Amino acid sequence: MKGSWLVLAAAMACSVASAADFSWPDGKRAAVSLGYDDAINSQLDNAIPALDKHHLKASFYLTLSSETLVTRLPEWRAAAANGHELGNHTLFHQCSRSAPGRDWVTPQNDLDHTSAIQLAAQIRVGNAMLHAIDGKTERTFTVPCGDLKAAGENYLPLVAKEFVAIKSGDGAVVADMQTLDPYSVGVLAPQDITGAQLIARVDEAIAKGTMVNFTFHGIGGDYLVVSSQAHEELLAFLDAHRDVVWTDTFINIMRHVKQQQAATPPG
């Protein structure tokens, strides 16, 4: 019994030490990444104006075949020039059609029939296209649908070196920053959720001293919708708590995370 208590005490001490070794800039207690996938109209119409009103920076993961890349390209360029991140979300948003509830996936965009090598090549083309839009050379990536395999093969090892970090899993609030894998960062994709529920996730990150990753789609319109009111309540909270919460682009947050991890490797 005594030995068990010693093991538990040692584990708790290691956990506390890990949290103490990791720090956020300017004494902040947590970080928030606001991500928006698919390059859809409601993000340009509603999300970006709300973010700019509160002087908050976010990450927009562009599906590069999206109609808005043709019809509203100057607005995406303006968003990037104003400090928002443009991230890679593939050319065609391929997902596995065989997964439950995926009848909406068209045969030509079925990840089950796209080779890993082919998808990796497309992702690299996507980075080149993004460079043509914003002139940047470093990028992050969000995995469409959370599907990691193309024609049965994990494609992320083929493209990981192209990115600073990758969002590829479930789970909004990180458990431990020191052991977080920058190439398997979990996200929460909210839908039909209240502002209070979103803020509760931020409070959870503050309590843990870690970060929360939101991946939004429609804001006040389109699909997988979060209401403009709930979105506004979250942004107002983040704006009012800048002394506690660092809200920034995913690429900026993950650069800091990787620097901290390199300075103090997990024991």
N, C-alpha and C positions, 0 to 999 in steps of 0.2 A: 504493500500500500504506500509506504513511504517513497519507494522508487517511482510510483506512478505520479505522486504529487511533485516530485522533483522534475520529472519529464514535462508535466503540465506547466510548471513554473518556468522552465527553460523555454518552452514554446511561446508562452506569453511574453517573456522578456525579449525573444527574437522578434516577435510581432511589433512590440513597442519600439524596439531599436530600428526596425525597418521603416516605420512611419516617421520616426525622428530623423532618420538619415535623409529623407526626401523632403524637399521644401519647394513651395511655390514662390513666384516672384513677389517682392514687396510685402512679404508677410501674409499673403493671401492664404486662406484655409482650404480652398477648393478651386477647381477649374470647371468651366462649362464650355462644351463644344456644341454649337448650333449648326446642324447640317441640314441641307435641303437637296433632295434627289430628283433627278429626271428632267430638269430644265423646263418646268411647266409655267404657264402664264401667270397663275396666281402668286407665284414666287416673285415675279417682276412687278405685278400689280399691287400686292399686299405685303409680302414678307420684307422685301428690300426697303420700301418706304418706312415701315415700322422700325426696322433695324437702324436705319439712318437717323430716324427721329430720336432714338435713344443712344446714338453713337456707339453701337455695338457691331462687332465684325463677326461674320459667319462664313461658312463654307458651302458652296453650291457645286454639287456633283452632276456634271452635265452629261446626259445621254446625247452623244454628238450628232445623232440623226434626228434629234428633236426639231420640230418645226420652228421653235423660237430661235434656233441658231441661224435660221434664214430670215425670219420676219422681224426679229428683235435683237440682232447681233450687236448694234451699237449700245443697247442697254446692258448687255452682259459685259462689254468692254468697259463701260462706265462703272459698273459694280466692281470690277477688278481694280480699276484705277482708284476707286474710293477705299480700297483696303480689304474687300471681300476676296475670299479664296475661290478660284475655279478649280475643281477637282475632276478626276477621271471617273466616269461611270459607264465606260465602254461605248462603242459606236452604236450598238443596236439593242442593248439591254437584254441579251440572251438569258433565259432562265430555263430550268428543267421542266419540260411539259409533262413529264411523268409524275411529278410531285402532286400531292393532293391540292385541289382547288386551282389548278393551273390551266384550265381550259382556255383562258385568255391568251396564253402563249401561242403565237403563230408557228406553223411548222418551220418556216424559214429562220425563225429566231429561237429554235429549240436547242438548248444547250446540250441535250443528250446526243445531238447529231452535229455538234461543232467540236472539232478536235482542240485539244489544249494548245497545240502549236499554232493553230489558226487563230484562236482567241487571243493568245499572247501577242501575235503580230498585230491584230486589230487594236489591242490596248496600246501598243507602242505608237501606232498611227494616231490614236486618240491624243496621246501626249504631244505629238507634233502639231496637231490641230489646235490644242489648247495653247501651245507656245505661240502660234500665229495670232491667237486672240489676245493674250495678255503679256506675251514676251517673257514669261517666267520659265525657268529651267528645272525647278524642283516642284514636286507634285505629290498629292496623296490620292488614295483610291478607295472607293466603296464598292463592295461586291454586290452586284444585282441579285436581289432575292435571297441573299445569304448562301447561294449555291456555289460550292467550292470546286466542283468537278465538271469538266467539259468532256463529254463522251467517256465518262468513267475515270478520268485522270485529274488529279488535283493540279490546277493550272497556276496557283499562286507562286510556287517555287520558280516558275518560268519568268515571272514579272516582278518579284519582290524587290530586286535590286534597282528597279526603275522608280521606286517610291520612297519617300521619307517614312510613311506609315500607311497601314491599310485597316479599314473597318471591315471586319469579316465575320462577326458573330453576334449573338444575342447577349443582352445584359447591359443595362444603361449605366449603372454605377460601378466603377472599378473597385475591386476589393483591396488591392495592394499595388501602389504605383511602382514600387521597386521591382516587382516580379511581373509586371504587365508586359506582354509580348507586343511590341509596336506593330507587328504584322498580323495581329489577331485581336483587334480592339472591338469590344462588344458595343452594341448600340440599342437604344430604345426607339422604335418606329411608332410614335403615338398616333392614335386615330380616335375621334369622338371622345376627347379627354378634356377635363376642365383645367383652368389655370392653376387651381389649388393642387390638383394632382401632379401637374408638371413641377410646380414649386416644391412639392414634397420630395421629389427626386433630387432636386438641388440641395435641400436640407439634409438628405441622406448622405450626399457627397461631402457636405461640410462636416457632418459628424464623423465621417471616416477619414477626412483629410485627403480625399482622392478627387476623382473627376466624374462627370456625367456626360454622356454622349447622346444627344437627341438627333434623330434622323427624321425630318419632316418630309412630307410630300405636299399635298394641297394645303394652302392657308386661305381659308375662307372661300374655297372653290376647288375645282378639278376633282381629285380622287384621294382616297385615304386622308380625309379632310380633318384638320384641326381648325376650329373656328378662329376667326380673327380676334375675337374677344379673349379666348384662352391664350392665344399667342401673345397678345398685347399684355395680358396680366403677367406672363412669364418675363417678358422683356422689361416691363416696369420694375419687377422685383430685382432683376439682375442689375438694372441701372441704379436702383436705390441701394444696392449692397455691393458696390464696387470695392469697398474696403475689405470685404470678406471673400468675394468670388471674382476670379479672373475669367472673364468671358472673352474668347479670342478664336481665331481660325484654328481648325484642327492642325494644320501644318505648324503653326507657331507653338501651339501647346505641345505637340509631339516632339518638336525640336528640343524644347526644354526638358521634356520627360527623358529623352535619350541622353541628353547631357548629364542629367542627374543620375541616371542609371550607370553611365560610364564612370562617373566620379566616385560612386559608392556601389559597387557590384553587390548583389544579394549574397548573404553569407550561407 
